[in-house]
Amino acid sequence: KTSVTPQKRSRGKKQPSTDPDAEANDNDEGSPTKRSRKSPGKKMTVLGPVPASYEEAGPEDRMILHMKENEGKGWGEIQKAIEEVTGNKLVGSTLRVRYMKLKVNFVVFEKEDEQVLMQSKKEIEDKFEVEKWQKIAGSIESKTGNKYPSSAVQKKYKELNKKSNGNGVAVKDKE
C-alpha cells in the first residue's frame, strides 16, 4: 500500500465580486488583505448617555422618573410613552436598566457621610481580615485536627506565598 499525498487545489479563475471592499483588494499577486472591521465602540442608546445629575437629565429621562415614581406606571406603559416621544423602538430591559442607572447617578451624598463611608469601609475590612484568618484556622482544624492561632496561620500563609512567588502554589522543599 502506498500513501498518496493530496494535491493542493488550484485557485482557478477569479469570479467577479459585487463587494465594494473586494475591488480595493483586487490584485492577483499574493493573498487578499484582510477586510478591516469597524472597531466596536460604546453602543449609544436611543436616549443618549445616562446623565450624571437630575439637572442634566433630558425630557425623556425626567418622563421615565416621573411616570415610575409619581404615577406608579408599569414598564409597558412607560415604554409606549417613550417610544411615542422619541419615535424609536426600545428593546427589552432598556428602560429598567436606565432607570436604575439614573437613580444611582442622582443620589446626592451628604458631605459628612463621605468621611463616615471611608471610615466604615476601613472598619469592616479590618474586621473581616481578622475573621478571615480565624475562619481559615478553623478550616485547617476541621480538616486535619491541628489547631493553630489565626496570627500563626496568617504568618505561615505569607511565608508560603512568598516562596511560591505570589502564585498561590506552595513550593515543596527538595530532599
N, CA and C of each residue as an Amber inpcrd file, in Angstrom:
protein
   525
   0.8410000  -1.1950000   0.0000000   0.0000000   0.0000000   0.0000000
   0.8760000   1.2450000   0.0000000   0.6090000   2.1410000  -0.8780000
   1.3570000   3.3960000  -0.9010000   0.4150000   4.5300000  -0.5570000
   0.9290000   5.4640000   0.2390000   0.0810000   6.6000000   0.5960000
   0.2880000   7.7080000  -0.4170000  -0.7770000   8.3450000  -0.7290000
  -0.7340000   9.4110000  -1.7210000  -1.0150000  10.7270000  -1.0140000
  -0.1260000  11.6610000  -1.2170000  -0.3250000  12.9830000  -0.6350000
  -1.3090000  13.7460000  -1.5040000  -2.3490000  14.3010000  -0.8870000
  -3.3230000  15.0310000  -1.6960000  -2.6940000  16.2750000  -2.3170000
  -3.1360000  16.5850000  -3.5210000  -2.6140000  17.7590000  -4.2160000
  -3.3320000  19.0100000  -3.7380000  -2.6250000  20.1300000  -3.8350000
  -3.2360000  21.4060000  -3.4860000  -4.2790000  21.7500000  -4.5290000
  -5.3310000  22.3770000  -4.0840000  -6.3450000  22.8290000  -5.0260000
  -5.8520000  24.0810000  -5.7190000  -6.1400000  24.1690000  -6.9710000
  -5.7340000  25.3800000  -7.6880000  -6.8130000  26.4320000  -7.5040000
  -6.4090000  27.6530000  -7.6080000  -7.3510000  28.7430000  -7.3920000
  -8.3450000  28.8910000  -8.5220000  -7.9380000  28.5980000  -9.6870000
  -8.8550000  28.7640000 -10.8160000  -9.0270000  30.2370000 -11.1160000
  -9.9730000  30.5570000 -11.9680000 -10.1850000  31.9510000 -12.3510000
 -11.0120000  32.6450000 -11.2820000 -10.6950000  33.9090000 -11.0820000
 -11.4040000  34.7070000 -10.0900000 -12.7890000  35.0780000 -10.5870000
 -13.7660000  34.9390000  -9.7190000 -15.1240000  35.3360000 -10.0590000
 -15.2820000  36.8260000  -9.7510000 -15.9940000  37.5510000 -10.5790000
 -16.1970000  38.9750000 -10.2840000 -17.0040000  39.1120000  -8.9920000
 -16.6220000  40.0700000  -8.1830000 -17.2630000  40.2690000  -6.8880000
 -18.1710000  41.4850000  -6.9220000 -19.2420000  41.4180000  -6.1400000
 -20.1330000  42.5650000  -6.0250000 -19.8080000  43.3660000  -4.7760000
 -18.8540000  42.8670000  -3.9760000 -18.4670000  43.5170000  -2.7330000
 -17.5790000  44.7190000  -3.0440000 -17.9510000  45.9420000  -2.6180000
 -17.1390000  47.1220000  -2.9350000 -15.7560000  47.0720000  -2.2850000
 -15.6290000  46.4490000  -1.1070000 -14.3350000  46.3370000  -0.4390000
 -13.4140000  45.3920000  -1.1900000 -13.9750000  44.4080000  -1.8780000
 -13.1660000  43.4160000  -2.5850000 -12.4650000  44.0450000  -3.7770000
 -13.0810000  45.0770000  -4.3820000 -12.4610000  45.7230000  -5.5340000
 -11.1600000  46.4020000  -5.1420000 -11.0990000  46.9490000  -3.9570000
  -9.8910000  47.6150000  -3.4890000  -8.7560000  46.6140000  -3.3270000
  -9.0760000  45.3660000  -3.0310000  -8.0780000  44.3250000  -2.8210000
  -7.9550000  43.4220000  -4.0420000  -8.2410000  43.9340000  -5.2180000
  -8.3240000  43.1050000  -6.4190000  -6.9800000  43.0070000  -7.1380000
  -5.9520000  42.5180000  -6.4380000  -4.6790000  42.3050000  -7.1140000
  -4.4150000  40.8150000  -7.1600000  -3.8750000  40.3420000  -8.2710000
  -3.6890000  38.9100000  -8.4860000  -2.4890000  38.3390000  -7.7470000
  -1.6110000  39.1900000  -7.2370000  -0.4190000  38.6800000  -6.5680000
  -0.7020000  38.4810000  -5.0870000  -0.3340000  37.3200000  -4.5390000
  -0.4710000  37.0540000  -3.1080000  -1.9100000  36.9170000  -2.6720000
  -2.0690000  36.8180000  -1.4010000  -3.4170000  36.6600000  -0.8630000
  -4.0430000  38.0280000  -0.6390000  -5.3550000  38.0740000  -0.6690000
  -6.0130000  39.3640000  -0.4670000  -5.8200000  39.8320000   0.9770000
  -5.8310000  41.1320000   1.1700000  -5.6810000  41.6560000   2.5250000
  -6.9760000  41.4620000   3.2840000  -6.8260000  41.4070000   4.6130000
  -7.9950000  41.2070000   5.4560000  -8.8890000  42.4320000   5.4080000
 -10.1590000  42.1760000   5.4400000 -11.1310000  43.2540000   5.4610000
 -11.1080000  43.8560000   6.8580000 -10.9570000  45.1500000   6.9560000
 -10.8760000  45.7650000   8.2790000 -12.2640000  45.8190000   8.8990000
 -12.2710000  45.5390000  10.2010000 -13.5360000  45.5930000  10.9370000
 -13.6880000  46.9610000  11.5560000 -14.9150000  47.3350000  11.7330000
 -15.1620000  48.5760000  12.4370000 -14.9250000  48.2940000  13.9060000
 -14.2690000  49.2260000  14.5810000 -13.9750000  48.9990000  15.9920000
 -15.2740000  49.0420000  16.7790000 -15.4130000  48.0880000  17.7040000
 -16.6460000  48.0660000  18.4890000 -16.6220000  49.1950000  19.5090000
 -17.3370000  50.2440000  19.2190000 -17.3970000  51.3740000  20.1390000
 -18.5040000  51.1650000  21.1470000 -18.6520000  52.1290000  22.0410000
 -19.7310000  52.0310000  23.0090000 -21.0500000  52.2230000  22.2830000
 -22.0070000  51.3670000  22.5830000 -23.3190000  51.4880000  21.9610000
 -24.0500000  52.6610000  22.5990000 -24.5340000  53.5430000  21.7800000
 -25.3230000  54.6480000  22.2970000 -26.7860000  54.2460000  22.1770000
 -27.5070000  54.4560000  23.2340000 -28.9140000  54.1240000  23.1820000
 -29.6520000  55.2400000  22.4600000 -30.8860000  54.9780000  22.1610000
 -31.7400000  55.9550000  21.5100000 -31.8650000  57.1900000  22.3970000
 -31.7600000  56.9820000  23.6900000 -31.9480000  58.0630000  24.6440000
 -30.6550000  58.8080000  24.9570000 -29.5350000  58.4080000  24.3850000
 -28.2640000  59.0750000  24.6390000 -27.6160000  58.5720000  25.9150000
 -26.4970000  59.1920000  26.2990000 -25.8030000  58.7400000  27.5030000
 -26.6220000  59.0460000  28.7580000 -26.4100000  58.2540000  29.7980000
 -27.1250000  58.4560000  31.0600000 -26.5420000  59.6980000  31.7350000
 -27.3930000  60.6690000  32.0880000 -26.8880000  61.8940000  32.7080000
 -26.3420000  61.6450000  34.1120000 -25.4110000  62.5150000  34.5460000
 -24.7860000  62.3680000  35.8570000 -25.6160000  63.0060000  36.9670000
 -26.5240000  63.9040000  36.6240000 -27.3550000  64.5520000  37.6410000
 -28.7490000  64.8170000  37.0670000 -29.6910000  65.1230000  37.9610000
 -31.0570000  65.3900000  37.5300000 -31.1050000  66.6330000  36.6440000
 -30.2560000  67.6060000  36.9550000 -30.2220000  68.8440000  36.1830000
 -29.8260000  68.5800000  34.7280000 -28.9700000  67.5830000  34.5040000
 -28.5100000  67.2480000  33.1500000 -29.5080000  66.3590000  32.4020000
 -30.5020000  65.8280000  33.1110000 -31.4400000  64.8800000  32.5070000
 -32.3160000  65.5600000  31.4650000 -32.5160000  64.8560000  30.3600000
 -33.3710000  65.3610000  29.2950000 -34.8310000  65.0690000  29.6060000
 -35.7310000  65.5220000  28.7490000 -37.1610000  65.3270000  29.0000000
 -37.5630000  63.8470000  29.0500000 -36.8960000  63.0010000  28.2560000
 -37.2400000  61.5760000  28.2590000 -36.8930000  60.9300000  29.6020000
 -35.7000000  61.2590000  30.1270000 -35.2920000  60.6900000  31.4150000
 -36.1890000  61.1880000  32.5410000 -36.5280000  62.4560000  32.5030000
 -37.4190000  63.0070000  33.5310000 -38.8020000  62.3600000  33.4340000
 -39.2130000  62.0740000  32.2050000 -40.5010000  61.4140000  31.9820000
 -40.4920000  60.0040000  32.5810000 -39.3990000  59.2750000  32.3760000
 -39.2720000  57.9230000  32.9420000 -39.3990000  57.9950000  34.4600000
 -38.6440000  58.9030000  35.0740000 -38.6660000  59.0420000  36.5350000
 -40.0530000  59.4380000  37.0310000 -40.6690000  60.4150000  36.3750000
 -41.9850000  60.8980000  36.7980000 -43.0430000  59.7970000  36.6880000
 -43.0630000  59.1120000  35.5430000 -44.0770000  58.0700000  35.3370000
 -43.8980000  56.9140000  36.3210000 -42.6600000  56.5660000  36.6290000
 -42.4110000  55.4270000  37.5190000 -42.6770000  55.8020000  38.9710000
 -42.1240000  56.9300000  39.4070000 -42.1920000  57.2830000  40.8210000
 -43.4720000  58.0080000  41.2180000 -43.9290000  58.9560000  40.4310000
 -45.0920000  59.7550000  40.8100000 -46.4110000  59.1430000  40.3650000
 -46.4170000  58.5470000  39.1710000 -47.6590000  57.9930000  38.6420000
 -47.7730000  56.4940000  38.8700000 -46.6780000  55.8460000  39.2540000
 -46.6970000  54.4010000  39.5120000 -46.9860000  53.5590000  38.2790000
 -46.6150000  54.0450000  37.1150000 -46.8800000  53.3270000  35.8590000
 -45.9790000  52.1040000  35.7300000 -46.4520000  51.1270000  34.9560000
 -45.6750000  49.9250000  34.6710000 -44.7210000  50.1740000  33.5190000
 -43.7530000  49.2690000  33.3540000 -42.7350000  49.4470000  32.3130000
 -43.3280000  49.4190000  30.9050000 -44.3820000  48.6600000  30.7010000
 -45.0180000  48.6070000  29.3830000 -45.5730000  49.9620000  28.9780000
 -46.2770000  50.6060000  29.9230000 -46.8530000  51.9310000  29.6460000
 -45.7560000  52.9690000  29.4200000 -44.7230000  52.9050000  30.2650000
 -43.6180000  53.8630000  30.1500000 -42.9220000  53.6840000  28.8020000
 -42.7170000  52.4320000  28.4110000 -42.0410000  52.1530000  27.1390000
 -42.8390000  52.7260000  25.9700000 -44.1670000  52.5080000  25.9820000
 -45.0140000  53.0430000  24.9060000 -44.8940000  54.5630000  24.8270000
 -44.9470000  55.2090000  25.9860000 -44.8820000  56.6750000  26.0210000
 -43.5390000  57.1830000  25.5030000 -42.4560000  56.5470000  25.9110000
 -41.1150000  56.9660000  25.4720000 -40.9560000  56.7250000  23.9740000
 -41.4810000  55.5960000  23.4850000 -41.3950000  55.3020000  22.0460000
 -42.1690000  56.3320000  21.2300000 -43.3080000  56.7890000  21.7640000
 -44.0930000  57.8160000  21.0630000 -43.3270000  59.1320000  21.0040000
 -42.6790000  59.4850000  22.1100000 -41.9380000  60.7480000  22.1840000
 -40.6990000  60.7210000  21.2940000 -39.9370000  59.6190000  21.3570000
 -38.6700000  59.5500000  20.6110000 -38.8530000  59.0800000  19.1750000
 -39.9110000  58.3220000  18.9270000 -40.1140000  57.7600000  17.5970000
 -39.2440000  56.5470000  17.3320000 -38.5860000  56.0480000  18.3560000
 -37.7080000  54.8790000  18.2210000 -38.2200000  53.7230000  19.0580000
 -38.0400000  52.5170000  18.5450000 -38.4580000  51.3010000  19.2440000
 -37.3870000  50.9330000  20.2620000 -37.7930000  50.6700000  21.4900000
 -36.8700000  50.2470000  22.5460000 -36.9700000  48.7420000  22.7240000
 -35.8790000  48.1410000  23.1580000 -35.8730000  46.6920000  23.3380000
 -35.7760000  46.3220000  24.8100000 -36.4070000  45.1960000  25.1430000
 -36.2760000  44.5340000  26.4400000 -36.2090000  45.4270000  27.6570000
 -35.1090000  45.2640000  28.3820000 -34.9800000  45.9030000  29.6850000
 -34.2960000  47.2680000  29.6170000 -34.2730000  47.8850000  28.4720000
 -33.5890000  49.1720000  28.3020000 -34.0280000  50.1860000  29.3520000
 -35.3290000  50.3490000  29.5200000 -35.8270000  51.3610000  30.4520000
 -35.5510000  50.9960000  31.9020000 -35.7010000  49.7260000  32.2440000
 -35.4480000  49.3080000  33.6310000 -33.9920000  49.5490000  34.0110000
 -33.0850000  49.1840000  33.1120000 -31.6530000  49.3750000  33.3770000
 -31.3360000  50.8640000  33.4470000 -31.8940000  51.6320000  32.5220000
 -31.6390000  53.0780000  32.5130000 -32.1800000  53.7190000  33.7840000
 -33.3580000  53.3050000  34.2100000 -33.9630000  53.8420000  35.4320000
 -33.0480000  53.5980000  36.6300000 -32.5170000  52.3750000  36.7330000
 -31.6220000  52.0520000  37.8520000 -30.3550000  52.9070000  37.7910000
 -29.8050000  53.1050000  36.5970000 -28.6000000  53.9350000  36.4540000
 -28.9020000  55.3930000  36.7990000 -30.0760000  55.8620000  36.3990000
 -30.4690000  57.2310000  36.7340000 -30.5500000  57.4000000  38.2440000
 -31.1930000  56.4450000  38.8990000 -31.3550000  56.5150000  40.3520000
 -29.9940000  56.5500000  41.0510000 -29.0640000  55.7060000  40.5810000
 -27.7230000  55.6700000  41.1790000 -27.0020000  56.9950000  40.9390000
 -27.0900000  57.5150000  39.7250000 -26.3930000  58.7650000  39.3940000
 -26.9600000  59.9800000  40.1140000 -28.2320000  59.9380000  40.4610000
 -28.8740000  61.1110000  41.0420000 -28.7940000  61.1580000  42.5620000
 -28.1850000  60.1600000  43.1870000 -28.0480000  60.1670000  44.6440000
 -27.1050000  61.2990000  45.0370000 -27.5420000  62.1010000  45.9910000
 -26.7030000  63.1880000  46.4960000 -26.1980000  62.7610000  47.8680000
 -24.8800000  62.5970000  47.9720000 -24.2600000  62.1620000  49.2200000
 -23.9810000  63.3810000  50.0840000 -24.4100000  63.3200000  51.3400000
 -24.1280000  64.4100000  52.2710000 -22.6320000  64.4600000  52.5360000
 -22.0840000  65.6560000  52.6880000 -20.6420000  65.8430000  52.8770000
 -20.1410000  65.0750000  54.1000000 -20.8820000  65.1390000  55.2050000
 -20.4350000  64.4580000  56.4360000 -20.4770000  62.9300000  56.2960000
 -21.3010000  62.4240000  55.3850000 -21.3810000  60.9750000  55.1780000
 -20.1980000  60.4320000  54.3810000 -19.5150000  61.2980000  53.6410000
 -18.3600000  60.8410000  52.8660000 -17.2680000  60.3080000  53.7820000
 -16.9850000  61.0460000  54.8680000 -15.9610000  60.6100000  55.8260000
 -16.4150000  59.3330000  56.5290000 -17.6980000  59.2590000  56.8620000
 -18.2390000  58.0610000  57.5200000 -18.1320000  56.8590000  56.5860000
 -18.3790000  57.0560000  55.3010000 -18.2500000  55.9830000  54.3170000
 -16.8320000  55.4240000  54.3220000 -15.8440000  56.3000000  54.2120000
 -14.4500000  55.8620000  54.1720000 -14.0580000  55.1370000  55.4620000
 -14.4760000  55.6880000  56.5790000 -14.1620000  55.1000000  57.8860000
 -14.8560000  53.7480000  58.0430000 -16.1100000  53.6600000  57.6660000
 -16.8680000  52.4070000  57.7940000 -16.2710000  51.3080000  56.9320000
 -15.8780000  51.6560000  55.7270000 -15.2640000  50.6690000  54.8360000
 -14.0030000  50.1050000  55.4710000 -13.1580000  50.9700000  56.0170000
 -11.9150000  50.5150000  56.6400000 -12.2110000  49.6190000  57.8420000
 -13.1630000  50.0200000  58.6840000 -13.5160000  49.2210000  59.8700000
 -14.0070000  47.8280000  59.4730000 -14.8830000  47.7720000  58.4850000
 -15.4420000  46.4940000  58.0370000 -14.3500000  45.6110000  57.4520000
 -13.4740000  46.1900000  56.6290000 -12.3950000  45.3990000  56.0320000
 -11.4230000  44.8910000  57.0870000 -11.1090000  45.7260000  58.0940000
 -10.2120000  45.2920000  59.1750000 -10.8430000  44.1440000  59.9590000
 -12.1340000  44.2810000  60.2590000 -12.8500000  43.2300000  60.9940000
 -12.8800000  41.9440000  60.1690000 -13.1410000  42.0820000  58.8800000
 -13.1860000  40.9120000  58.0060000 -11.8260000  40.2350000  57.9380000
 -10.7550000  41.0200000  57.9120000  -9.3990000  40.4610000  57.8400000
  -9.1280000  39.5670000  59.0490000  -9.5320000  40.0170000  60.2400000
  -9.3440000  39.2140000  61.4580000 -10.1950000  37.9520000  61.3820000
 -11.4730000  38.1230000  61.0280000 -12.3870000  36.9750000  60.9450000
 -11.9430000  35.9790000  59.8800000 -11.3890000  36.4770000  58.7910000
 -10.9470000  35.6150000  57.6950000  -9.9010000  34.6310000  58.1910000
  -8.8900000  35.1180000  58.9110000  -7.8180000  34.2270000  59.3660000
  -8.3080000  33.2840000  60.4590000  -9.2840000  33.7290000  61.2570000
  -9.8890000  32.8270000  62.2470000 -10.6330000  31.6980000  61.5340000
 -11.3430000  32.0230000  60.4850000 -12.0830000  31.0020000  59.7270000
 -11.1310000  30.0430000  59.0220000 -10.0320000  30.5680000  58.4900000
  -9.0490000  29.7020000  57.8260000  -8.4310000  28.7480000  58.8410000
  -8.0900000  29.2720000  60.0280000  -7.5320000  28.4180000  61.0890000
  -8.5530000  27.3530000  61.4860000  -9.8270000  27.7290000  61.5730000
 -10.8880000  26.7720000  61.8940000 -11.0380000  25.7150000  60.8200000
 -10.8880000  26.1020000  59.5760000 -10.9800000  25.1600000  58.4660000
  -9.8470000  24.1450000  58.5180000  -8.6380000  24.6240000  58.8130000
  -7.4900000  23.7080000  58.9340000  -7.7450000  22.7170000  60.0600000
  -8.2560000  23.2210000  61.1820000  -8.5240000  22.3430000  62.3310000
  -9.5830000  21.3000000  61.9900000 -10.6390000  21.7000000  61.3000000
 -11.6980000  20.7400000  60.9710000 -11.2300000  19.6960000  59.9620000
 -10.2790000  20.0640000  59.1050000  -9.7880000  19.1330000  58.0860000
  -8.6690000  18.2290000  58.5840000  -7.8240000  18.7650000  59.4710000
  -6.6590000  17.9770000  59.9020000  -6.6410000  17.6610000  61.3860000
  -7.4140000  18.3960000  62.1650000  -7.3900000  18.2060000  63.6140000
  -6.3080000  19.0410000  64.2890000  -5.4670000  19.6980000  63.5140000
  -4.3970000  20.5270000  64.0730000  -4.9080000  21.9400000  64.3030000
  -4.6620000  22.4530000  65.5170000  -5.1580000  23.7760000  65.8810000
  -4.0020000  24.7750000  65.8900000  -4.1960000  25.8930000  65.1860000
  -3.1870000  26.9480000  65.1210000  -3.8510000  28.2880000  65.4150000
  -3.1120000  29.2080000  66.0550000  -3.6570000  30.5610000  66.2410000
  -3.7870000  31.2560000  64.8780000  -4.7920000  32.0980000  64.7450000
  -5.0380000  32.7530000  63.4570000  -3.8420000  33.5890000  63.0000000
  -3.1340000  34.2160000  63.9430000  -1.9640000  35.0210000  63.5590000
  -0.8510000  34.1430000  62.9940000  -0.6950000  32.9120000  63.5310000
   0.3180000  31.9820000  63.0180000  -0.0690000  31.4940000  61.6200000
  -1.3550000  31.2830000  61.4020000  -1.8440000  30.8480000  60.0890000
  -1.5670000  31.9410000  59.0560000  -1.8430000  33.1800000  59.4350000
  -1.6110000  34.3000000  58.5260000  -0.1210000  34.4300000  58.2010000
   0.7330000  34.3030000  59.2370000   2.1810000  34.4070000  59.0350000
   2.6790000  33.2920000  58.1230000   2.2070000  32.0570000  58.3620000
   2.6320000  30.9160000  57.5460000   2.1750000  31.0950000  56.1010000
   0.9760000  31.6010000  55.9150000   0.4740000  31.8360000  54.5620000
   1.3840000  32.8190000  53.8260000   1.7500000  33.8980000  54.5040000
   2.6180000  34.8950000  53.8700000   3.9570000  34.2850000  53.4840000
   4.5140000  33.4240000  54.3520000   5.7790000  32.7370000  54.0450000
   5.6240000  31.8560000  52.8070000   4.5690000  31.0320000  52.8050000
   4.3370000  30.1210000  51.6770000   4.0890000  30.8940000  50.3830000
   3.3480000  31.9730000  50.5000000   3.0390000  32.7770000  49.3190000
   4.3060000  33.4250000  48.7610000   5.2020000  33.8400000  49.6670000
   6.4660000  34.4400000  49.2320000   7.3430000  33.3970000  48.5390000
   7.3840000  32.1670000  49.0910000   8.1650000  31.0740000  48.4910000
   7.6280000  30.7200000  47.1100000   6.3290000  30.8150000  46.9480000
   5.7100000  30.4290000  45.6720000   5.6820000  31.5900000  44.6810000
   6.3780000  32.6530000  45.0230000   6.4380000  33.8430000  44.1630000
   5.0680000  34.4670000  43.9360000   4.1970000  34.3550000  44.9160000
   2.8960000  35.0070000  44.8450000   1.8870000  34.3520000  43.9380000
   2.1730000  33.1300000  43.4400000   1.2060000  32.4970000  42.5420000
   0.2610000  31.5530000  43.2710000   0.3540000  31.4900000  44.6070000
  -0.5920000  30.7150000  45.3920000  -0.3270000  29.2270000  45.4450000
   0.7300000  28.7420000  44.7870000   1.0440000  27.3150000  44.8050000
   2.2880000  27.1380000  45.6610000   2.1590000  26.3540000  46.7170000
   3.2830000  26.1560000  47.6240000   4.3800000  25.3640000  46.9330000
   5.6270000  25.8130000  47.1280000   6.7800000  25.1230000  46.5560000
   7.2640000  24.1130000  47.5810000   7.3740000  22.8620000  47.1670000
   7.8240000  21.8180000  48.0890000   9.3410000  21.8210000  48.1450000
   9.8830000  21.6060000  49.3460000  11.3350000  21.5420000  49.5080000
  11.8720000  20.3050000  48.8330000  13.0640000  20.4410000  48.2150000
  13.7020000  19.2970000  47.5600000  14.4430000  18.5000000  48.6080000
  14.3620000  17.1720000  48.5320000  15.0080000  16.3300000  49.5290000
  16.3470000  15.8640000  49.1070000
